[in-house]
């Protein structure tokens, strides 16, 4: 809807401002803290950028709500209501950021009545602004994006994440999924280390599918809309309708490719973003202070 | 010819011409392979441009040894461009080029100056327009790598290294991260289907073993030569692979070494260009740690019949 265009343009402007902080820090030495596992890193820059984004948005739109990765980690409640809500990952690809591996993105999605109205993924090292507004197509800078349209899984290049999850069940499920896909066969597996950028590569046509289990709503809310607006599809890994809180996604160039991947990959148990499974034991949400995000 | 006036017998600048000639002779005598390297960089740039132009059009694909071993007309055209350009200038030099080697035939490296060429490293990426595609050239004399050039052409990053003279990306010096702690490292590798079930399983088990050390993460960009350059410039701390070829490794090997990194065989022994396997890393400590975790599986050699 046109009324959200102003919010989207504002979102892009603050993403660019925030990227200056990220790029400055990119070159410097970083102090790194661990969240839920040795692969779940956070830096002071993640926290600073999220505060910057949220305070800018609050100043302009005081009635809007937020779901931000670092705010949730600090104990804020994760809840998507009908109210206009900004869903933010200040640095998607923190491991990449720490290593200067050049895929680092700011991901901003905006939902109203629980429906995503626009999505912005700013891959800041590459200076590529991926964006989409519901019903209006997907773009990279000002170039229109189109998914590859590939319908044949055996000609597909598939992107996923390797190593985001480290417990035994998750690890062996992850490798079994990769092996089973390679056996289909597909043309190859790639991994660049940020869910947001991995997914927009499907929107560009540079890959034909992305799947992953275990990421969070803030990693995929924006890129899911960008994929849909480029002509691609998003589904849950079990082949049912996409649900950004389920922590599972397949994004693909076409429904046949998406469905075929859903037949092959298996999910490991993973608490939803909008539920707290066991009270205090909530490492799926990346809680760093031991407190459950739902206030239990 | 006088570079200033264009005259063949320019009295005004004859002394300058004479001194320029002395200068050039001195450079050649100091470093006889520098001129080859300059030529290599120029022709690799042209090759990269050809690849970028091909990406604007439809790409028709042929299969080589399997449904995942792709080659395109562009691979062949680029290799012809590079080889014919070099042959014209250096008719006595030898070549090992991916598309010139018949399927299964051995690649024999002699003492003769030899250009080892992969016209498109990352052909699957090229076919899909996935952004890591490179031209890779390694130059050997007496079986020693004298220089390497890897042009990641979609990103327009030209990586170069001359033995003893450092490594560069677009003219700026690069060096490895220096990371010595494996638990803080980012590791690159590639995964592909293997028809031998045991080898396939071993490849995946290796990946699980590395992840469980633990390391910070694993990435798979899809081009061996680019992977080596990512380690060389410090964006990753290690790259290991079983099953690539000498033309994938020759260019990157020079760049890694000159960036201060380490390159060795998967067993921990010295790097062997024809072995079809390698570990490259930011430090010996990381390379050795990875070597201890990796189980070998047979992958053949480039210098024997397959």
Interface residues (C-beta under 8 A of the other chain):
Chain A: X37 X38 X39 X41 X95 X96 X98 X99 X100 X101 X102 X148 X154 X157 X162 X163 X164 X166 X171 X172 X175 X178 X179 X182 X183 X185 X187 X188 X189 X190 X191 X192 X193 X201 X204 X205 X206 X207 X208
Chain B: X67 X68 X70 X124 X125 X127 X128 X129 X130 X131 X177 X183 X186 X191 X192 X193 X200 X201 X204 X207 X208 X211 X212 X214 X215 X216 X217 X218 X219 X220 X221 X222 X230 X234 X235 X236 X237
